[in-house]
């Protein structure tokens, strides 16, 4: 069985392309990184735990992709350019086939976004994956949760609720076979909206990535900004599978509160609407206007029949009762 340092040399030391702003990467006590004087350093981290965030038997290549993608999504929500990552893996055993597949998924996504793996740790125990991502943000155009203002238009990228519907399928509660491959890809291989976040940064006020559900994540923006919001449910962008589910069940909680969408929510001042929508048409994924930022507090929702819900379903909370 290979030792810890053998694993580092084989699977991590040269897993990603080298960047010129990394004087020292994997192999020392710390990495040394050059941060440009005219940029802010954006840092985030996420942990994925077997049995909580993914099933133990999940394809390791898609898991490697997702481990990096959820962190890149945080940078996208700040309008930051990805640069460096650290990876901490807790493994039940040194399974080289599993590691090779995991790093294929991780490295392929890293290459697409110019990310160098610069450090981390490996240890033995129940399967857990922690990634720390670092990027570079323009101080003049950094997106934050606390910048929404009354009158802003609320936009979301992509479609909502697909990952949540995939989880229902895993539990045997959704069985439309034709939709399952698409839904599973949305759950297992989310696409971080990095380019969209960079393009939106000069035009939007506030942003957040939709990891815990539209209602809950918009509530985070409202709380941080001291505002309220109204969502128009008939405007929510839904894939055909989620639309069918909502039409059949009347249950809007899936697009409102299911997590793992990893789309972006952005608030945009009305005077920039035309410029914002023009910039977004250049992106690979569409954005949709779904609501307004209001004075007050909390998130309200208007149903297609005109009924108003004063307490929109909150998103996922690991420690909620």
C-alpha positions as a printed NumPy array, in Angstrom:
array([[  0.   ,   0.   ,   0.   ],
       [  1.441,   3.418,  -0.946],
       [  2.283,   5.854,   1.839],
       [  0.99 ,   9.413,   2.256],
       [  3.939,  11.051,   0.514],
       [  3.815,   8.548,  -2.345],
       [  0.187,   9.55 ,  -2.896],
       [  1.135,  13.233,  -2.903],
       [  3.852,  12.698,  -5.493],
       [  1.712,  10.474,  -7.728],
       [ -1.652,  12.219,  -7.648],
       [ -1.349,  15.786,  -6.387],
       [  2.079,  17.313,  -6.996],
       [  1.59 ,  17.725, -10.752],
       [ -2.182,  17.367, -11.027],
       [ -2.737,  20.855, -12.438],
       [ -0.911,  23.237, -14.736],
       [  1.6  ,  25.629, -13.191],
       [  0.903,  29.347, -12.89 ],
       [  3.549,  32.038, -13.075],
       [  2.288,  33.585,  -9.836],
       [  3.201,  30.475,  -7.796],
       [  6.862,  30.699,  -6.716],
       [  6.424,  27.612,  -4.519],
       [  3.625,  25.071,  -4.656],
       [  3.188,  21.544,  -3.302],
       [  6.099,  20.066,  -1.369],
       [  6.85 ,  22.555,   1.428],
       [  5.143,  23.638,   4.642],
       [  3.312,  26.425,   2.809],
       [  2.74 ,  27.539,  -0.743],
       [  4.048,  30.952,  -1.781],
       [  1.769,  33.001,  -4.012],
       [  2.131,  36.375,  -5.725],
       [ -0.931,  38.566,  -5.211],
       [ -1.086,  41.616,  -7.513],
       [ -1.127,  44.917,  -5.635],
       [ -4.226,  46.112,  -7.497],
       [ -6.372,  43.09 ,  -6.608],
       [ -8.071,  41.767,  -3.5  ],
       [ -7.602,  38.135,  -2.487],
       [-10.907,  36.234,  -2.453],
       [-10.863,  33.058,  -0.319],
       [-13.521,  30.416,   0.297],
       [-13.683,  26.792,   1.425],
       [-16.222,  23.969,   1.324],
       [-16.322,  20.486,   2.79 ],
       [-18.085,  17.474,   1.279],
       [-18.792,  14.569,   3.641],
       [-19.753,  11.05 ,   2.572],
       [-23.333,  10.263,   3.532],
       [-24.185,  13.936,   3.928],
       [-23.21 ,  15.587,   0.633],
       [-22.761,  12.505,  -1.54 ],
       [-23.406,   8.776,  -1.447],
       [-20.309,   6.658,  -0.645],
       [-20.521,   4.83 ,  -3.982],
       [-20.644,   7.941,  -6.17 ],
       [-18.419,   8.049,  -9.26 ],
       [-15.113,   9.505,  -7.976],
       [-14.46 ,  11.424, -11.2  ],
       [-17.71 ,  13.365, -10.904],
       [-17.001,  13.845,  -7.194],
       [-13.615,  15.386,  -8.011],
       [-15.358,  17.783, -10.381],
       [-17.995,  18.734,  -7.814],
       [-15.483,  19.24 ,  -4.994],
       [-13.821,  22.005,  -7.   ],
       [-16.991,  23.278,  -8.686],
       [-18.776,  24.206,  -5.465],
       [-15.781,  26.324,  -4.471],
       [-15.47 ,  27.954,  -7.885],
       [-19.145,  28.847,  -7.548],
       [-18.307,  30.937,  -4.471],
       [-15.704,  32.879,  -6.455],
       [-18.231,  33.362,  -9.258],
       [-20.655,  34.929,  -6.784],
       [-17.99 ,  37.497,  -5.845],
       [-17.057,  38.284,  -9.452],
       [-13.561,  36.945,  -8.752],
       [-11.087,  35.268, -11.091],
       [ -9.984,  31.778,  -9.91 ],
       [ -6.292,  31.246,  -9.224],
       [ -5.239,  28.665,  -6.607],
       [ -6.681,  25.777,  -4.609],
       [ -5.727,  23.567,  -1.672],
       [ -7.203,  20.087,  -1.217],
       [ -7.559,  18.15 ,   2.037],
       [ -8.652,  14.531,   1.706],
       [ -9.612,  12.158,   4.488],
       [ -9.629,   8.637,   3.022],
       [-10.693,   5.299,   4.528],
       [ -7.82 ,   3.666,   2.602],
       [ -5.257,   4.44 ,  -0.097],
       [ -7.376,   3.342,  -3.064],
       [ -5.258,   4.384,  -6.045],
       [ -7.926,   3.715,  -8.67 ],
       [-10.366,   5.909,  -6.732],
       [ -7.744,   8.649,  -6.318],
       [ -6.792,   8.614,  -9.988],
       [-10.427,   9.016, -11.048],
       [-11.097,  11.706,  -8.443],
       [ -8.13 ,  13.755,  -9.607],
       [ -9.144,  13.389, -13.265],
       [-12.39 ,  15.169, -12.489],
       [-10.737,  17.75 , -10.253],
       [ -7.875,  18.474, -12.656],
       [-10.043,  18.763, -15.769],
       [-12.162,  21.482, -14.173],
       [ -9.074,  23.187, -12.743],
       [ -7.545,  23.366, -16.22 ],
       [-10.67 ,  24.993, -17.641],
       [-10.495,  27.78 , -15.062],
       [ -6.725,  28.245, -14.772],
       [ -6.515,  26.918, -11.207],
       [ -3.282,  25.484,  -9.781],
       [ -3.415,  23.023,  -6.887],
       [ -0.836,  24.475,  -4.478],
       [ -1.184,  22.428,  -1.295],
       [ -3.351,  20.458,   1.065],
       [ -3.273,  17.392,   3.282],
       [ -4.145,  13.695,   3.251],
       [ -5.143,  11.674,   6.277],
       [ -6.957,   8.457,   7.108],
       [-10.533,   8.302,   8.328],
       [-14.158,   8.517,   7.105],
       [-14.294,   9.906,   3.571],
       [-14.321,  13.714,   3.596],
       [-13.137,  16.307,   1.081],
       [-12.25 ,  19.931,   1.868],
       [-11.164,  22.448,  -0.75 ],
       [ -9.952,  25.987,  -0.173],
       [-10.161,  28.198,  -3.242],
       [ -8.413,  31.519,  -3.763],
       [ -9.03 ,  34.062,  -6.479],
       [ -8.411,  37.648,  -7.472],
       [-11.085,  40.324,  -7.295],
       [-11.161,  43.844,  -8.701],
       [-11.81 ,  46.155,  -5.697],
       [-13.961,  48.418,  -7.875],
       [-16.208,  45.577,  -9.068],
       [-16.489,  43.033,  -6.26 ],
       [-19.945,  41.512,  -5.764],
       [-21.153,  41.208,  -2.155],
       [-24.275,  40.071,  -0.338],
       [-24.712,  43.383,   1.48 ],
       [-25.019,  45.613,  -1.592],
       [-28.647,  45.033,  -2.698],
       [-30.823,  48.155,  -2.784],
       [-34.597,  48.718,  -2.995],
       [-35.577,  48.871,  -6.652],
       [-32.945,  46.366,  -7.789],
       [-34.129,  43.667, -10.161],
       [-33.426,  40.074,  -9.078],
       [-31.985,  37.748, -11.721],
       [-30.976,  34.088, -11.605],
       [-28.894,  32.096, -14.052],
       [-29.754,  28.714, -15.534],
       [-32.648,  26.66 , -14.195],
       [-33.723,  25.91 , -10.629],
       [-34.595,  22.719,  -8.772],
       [-32.868,  20.178, -11.033],
       [-30.459,  18.875,  -8.385],
       [-33.292,  18.637,  -5.865],
       [-35.328,  16.578,  -8.3  ],
       [-32.311,  14.317,  -8.863],
       [-32.225,  13.667,  -5.112],
       [-35.905,  12.719,  -5.205],
       [-35.05 ,  10.315,  -8.034],
       [-32.297,   8.75 ,  -5.921],
       [-34.905,   8.145,  -3.216],
       [-37.272,   6.516,  -5.713],
       [-39.738,   9.427,  -5.541],
       [-39.272,  10.517,  -9.171],
       [-39.082,   7.947, -11.934],
       [-39.272,   9.662, -15.342],
       [-36.352,   7.836, -16.906],
       [-35.89 ,  10.246, -19.8  ],
       [-35.032,  13.11 , -17.451],
       [-32.745,  11.24 , -15.08 ],
       [-29.386,  11.596, -16.932],
       [-29.838,  15.376, -17.193],
       [-30.891,  15.68 , -13.562],
       [-28.003,  13.548, -12.312],
       [-25.518,  15.638, -14.251],
       [-26.947,  18.781, -12.675],
       [-26.508,  17.224,  -9.235],
       [-23.151,  15.496,  -9.653],
       [-21.381,  17.864, -12.057],
       [-22.615,  21.41 , -11.438],
       [-21.174,  24.043, -13.737],
       [-19.745,  27.016, -11.804],
       [-20.797,  30.301, -13.436],
       [-17.357,  31.908, -13.242],
       [-17.442,  33.759, -16.578],
       [-20.956,  35.011, -15.892],
       [-19.916,  36.363, -12.489],
       [-16.942,  38.187, -13.989],
       [-19.138,  39.714, -16.698],
       [-21.82 ,  40.76 , -14.188],
       [-19.459,  42.281, -11.618],
       [-19.246,  45.785, -13.17 ],
       [-23.051,  45.981, -13.544],
       [-24.705,  44.188, -10.6  ],
       [-25.046,  45.386,  -7.023],
       [-25.128,  42.104,  -5.069],
       [-24.794,  38.389,  -5.743],
       [-24.85 ,  34.981,  -4.091],
       [-24.512,  31.446,  -5.413],
       [-27.568,  29.24 ,  -5.02 ],
       [-26.194,  26.395,  -2.943],
       [-28.911,  26.175,  -0.271],
       [-32.033,  27.114,  -2.231],
       [-33.404,  30.259,  -3.877],
       [-35.572,  31.359,  -0.945],
       [-32.899,  30.869,   1.696],
       [-30.056,  32.347,  -0.318],
       [-32.084,  35.407,  -1.331],
       [-32.949,  35.801,   2.358],
       [-29.199,  35.9  ,   3.113],
       [-28.819,  38.78 ,   0.649],
       [-31.807,  40.598,   2.135],
       [-30.565,  40.202,   5.708],
       [-27.058,  41.378,   4.837],
       [-28.4  ,  44.349,   2.847],
       [-31.225,  45.347,   5.204],
       [-33.911,  44.946,   2.531],
       [-36.768,  42.669,   1.518],
       [-37.642,  40.967,  -1.762],
       [-40.564,  39.791,  -3.859],
       [-40.281,  36.726,  -6.114],
       [-42.67 ,  36.071,  -9.005],
       [-42.956,  32.296,  -9.201],
       [-44.386,  32.25 , -12.715],
       [-41.06 ,  33.741, -13.873],
       [-38.781,  31.124, -12.295],
       [-36.677,  29.352, -14.957],
       [-37.504,  25.658, -14.747],
       [-36.296,  22.725, -16.819],
       [-39.049,  20.612, -18.428],
       [-38.621,  17.955, -15.724],
       [-39.038,  20.415, -12.843],
       [-41.903,  22.175, -14.65 ],
       [-43.709,  18.841, -14.985],
       [-43.115,  18.108, -11.296],
       [-44.509,  21.484, -10.196],
       [-47.49 ,  21.21 , -12.541],
       [-48.322,  17.73 , -11.257],
       [-47.821,  18.383,  -7.552],
       [-48.375,  22.121,  -7.122],
       [-45.276,  21.985,  -4.915],
       [-43.066,  25.045,  -5.425],
       [-40.664,  24.076,  -2.629],
       [-38.413,  22.272,  -5.117],
       [-37.289,  25.361,  -7.081],
       [-37.571,  27.564,  -3.988],
       [-35.7  ,  25.585,  -1.363],
       [-33.842,  22.615,  -2.897],
       [-30.087,  23.093,  -2.765],
       [-27.156,  22.239,  -5.036],
       [-28.267,  24.383,  -7.998],
       [-24.992,  26.384,  -7.954],
       [-26.521,  29.03 , -10.163],
       [-25.999,  32.737,  -9.489],
       [-28.531,  35.166,  -8.055],
       [-27.78 ,  38.805,  -8.899],
       [-29.452,  42.096,  -8.027],
       [-29.173,  44.775, -10.697],
       [-30.138,  48.469, -10.501],
       [-32.893,  49.388, -12.943],
       [-30.784,  51.942, -14.768],
       [-28.318,  49.193, -15.708],
       [-30.9  ,  46.638, -16.808],
       [-30.345,  47.093, -20.55 ],
       [-26.537,  46.984, -20.246],
       [-26.715,  43.97 , -17.921],
       [-29.023,  41.984, -20.198],
       [-26.86 ,  42.829, -23.204],
       [-23.759,  41.579, -21.377],
       [-25.554,  38.414, -20.277],
       [-26.554,  37.567, -23.845],
       [-22.86 ,  36.974, -24.489],
       [-22.782,  34.23 , -21.841],
       [-23.303,  30.513, -22.382],
       [-26.163,  30.303, -19.879],
       [-29.272,  32.51 , -19.823],
       [-30.305,  34.763, -16.952],
       [-33.934,  35.402, -16.006],
       [-35.56 ,  38.295, -14.163],
       [-37.521,  36.736, -11.267],
       [-38.208,  39.471,  -8.729],
       [-37.547,  42.813,  -7.084],
       [-35.691,  44.068,  -4.053],
       [-38.011,  46.024,  -1.735],
       [-37.839,  48.123,   1.38 ],
       [-38.599,  46.145,   4.523],
       [-37.422,  42.661,   5.433],
       [-37.869,  39.044,   4.408],
       [-38.668,  37.302,   1.146],
       [-42.203,  37.192,  -0.223],
       [-43.451,  35.223,  -3.22 ],
       [-46.331,  35.773,  -5.62 ],
       [-47.839,  32.559,  -6.992],
       [-49.104,  32.335, -10.59 ],
       [-52.697,  32.819,  -9.329],
       [-51.751,  36.103,  -7.634],
       [-51.669,  34.742,  -4.079],
       [-48.873,  36.202,  -1.931],
       [-46.796,  34.021,   0.4  ],
       [-45.297,  36.164,   3.158],
       [-42.899,  33.453,   4.352],
       [-40.986,  31.786,   1.516],
       [-39.511,  28.368,   2.338],
       [-35.984,  28.625,   3.656],
       [-33.048,  26.71 ,   2.205],
       [-30.939,  23.931,   3.63 ],
       [-29.441,  24.338,   7.117],
       [-27.102,  21.611,   8.427],
       [-28.04 ,  22.328,  12.04 ],
       [-31.741,  23.115,  11.742],
       [-34.011,  21.069,  13.936]])
